[in-house]
Amino acid sequence: MSEPQISLTDTAAKRVAWIAARQSKPAILRLAVDGGGCAGFTYKFELADGPDAEDSVAENDGVKLVVDPVSLELVKGSAVDFVEDLGGSAFRVTNPNAQSGCGCGSSFSV
C-alpha cells in the first residue's frame, strides 16, 4: 500500500470517532469533491461503511479517511481538520492545490 496522499488530523479523527459511535457506524469518513459551490468545487463529507477498492485510505488512531481517485486528484497533499469557532464547527480541508477559496471554507477552485 502506498503512502496516503491526504491526511486526517488528530482533532478530525476524534470527531469522526465520536460521530460514528453515536450513529453506531464504523469510524470511516468519506471525502468527495463535487462541482458547484461559490468557487467551482465543493467538499462533501459523509460516514462510509468501508473503502471501495480504488479508494485512497489515510488512517489516524484507527479512524479512516477514504477518498475516490477523481476527488483525490483535486485534494492531493491536503489535510482534513475539524475546527470549532464562532461560525460553528465543521470539517475543513487545507488544500495546497486550491487557487482560491471562499468565506465558507467548503468551496474552492483549482
C-alpha positions as CSV (number, residue, x, y, z in Angstrom):
1,M,0.0,0.0,0.0
2,S,1.4,3.4,-0.9
3,E,1.8,6.4,1.4
4,P,-1.5,8.2,1.9
5,Q,-1.8,11.3,-0.3
6,I,-4.1,13.0,2.2
7,S,-4.1,13.2,6.0
8,L,-6.6,13.3,8.8
9,T,-5.6,15.4,11.9
10,D,-6.0,14.2,15.4
11,T,-8.8,16.6,16.1
12,A,-10.7,15.4,13.0
13,A,-10.1,11.7,13.8
14,K,-11.5,12.2,17.3
15,R,-14.6,13.9,15.9
16,V,-15.2,11.2,13.3
17,A,-14.9,8.5,16.1
18,W,-17.4,10.4,18.2
19,I,-20.0,10.9,15.4
20,A,-19.6,7.2,14.3
21,A,-20.1,5.9,17.8
22,R,-23.3,8.0,18.2
23,Q,-24.6,6.6,14.9
24,S,-23.3,3.0,15.5
25,K,-21.3,3.2,12.3
26,P,-17.7,2.4,11.5
27,A,-15.3,5.3,12.0
28,I,-14.7,5.9,8.3
29,L,-15.1,9.4,6.8
30,R,-15.5,9.8,3.1
31,L,-14.3,13.0,1.4
32,A,-15.6,13.7,-2.1
33,V,-15.3,16.7,-4.3
34,D,-18.4,17.8,-6.2
35,G,-18.8,20.5,-8.9
36,G,-20.5,23.6,-7.6
37,G,-20.3,25.9,-4.6
38,C,-19.3,29.5,-4.8
39,A,-15.8,28.9,-6.1
40,G,-16.3,26.0,-8.5
41,F,-15.8,22.8,-6.4
42,T,-17.2,21.9,-3.0
43,Y,-16.1,19.3,-0.4
44,K,-18.6,16.7,0.7
45,F,-18.2,14.6,3.8
46,E,-20.2,11.5,4.9
47,L,-19.7,8.5,7.1
48,A,-18.9,5.4,4.9
49,D,-19.4,1.7,5.5
50,G,-16.0,1.0,4.1
51,P,-13.5,1.9,1.4
52,D,-14.1,0.9,-2.2
53,A,-11.3,-1.0,-4.0
54,E,-10.0,2.1,-5.8
55,D,-10.2,4.5,-2.8
56,S,-7.1,6.0,-1.2
57,V,-7.2,5.5,2.6
58,A,-5.5,7.5,5.3
59,E,-5.7,6.4,8.9
60,N,-5.2,8.2,12.2
61,D,-5.8,6.4,15.6
62,G,-8.0,3.7,14.0
63,V,-10.2,6.3,12.1
64,K,-10.1,6.1,8.3
65,L,-10.4,8.8,5.7
66,V,-11.3,7.5,2.3
67,V,-11.1,9.4,-1.0
68,D,-12.1,8.3,-4.5
69,P,-9.5,8.6,-7.3
70,V,-11.2,11.5,-9.1
71,S,-11.6,13.6,-5.9
72,L,-8.0,12.7,-4.8
73,E,-6.6,14.5,-7.8
74,L,-8.1,17.7,-6.5
75,V,-7.2,17.3,-2.8
76,K,-3.8,15.5,-3.1
77,G,-1.5,16.7,-0.3
78,S,-4.4,18.1,1.8
79,A,-5.1,17.7,5.5
80,V,-8.6,17.3,6.8
81,D,-9.2,19.0,10.2
82,F,-12.1,19.7,12.4
83,V,-12.5,23.2,13.6
84,E,-14.8,24.9,16.1
85,D,-15.1,28.7,16.1
86,L,-17.8,31.4,16.3
87,G,-19.0,30.5,12.8
88,G,-19.8,27.0,14.0
89,S,-18.0,23.7,13.8
90,A,-17.1,21.8,10.6
91,F,-14.6,19.6,8.9
92,R,-12.2,21.8,7.0
93,V,-9.7,20.9,4.2
94,T,-6.3,22.6,4.0
95,N,-5.8,22.1,0.3
96,P,-2.4,23.2,-1.2
97,N,-3.9,22.8,-4.8
98,A,-6.7,25.3,-4.3
99,Q,-6.0,28.6,-6.2
100,S,-8.8,30.4,-4.3
101,G,-11.5,29.6,-1.8
102,C,-14.5,31.3,-0.3
103,G,-15.5,32.6,3.1
104,C,-17.5,29.5,4.0
105,G,-14.3,27.3,3.7
106,S,-16.1,24.5,1.9
107,S,-15.7,25.6,-1.7
108,F,-12.5,26.1,-3.8
109,S,-11.2,26.5,-7.3
110,V,-8.1,25.0,-9.0
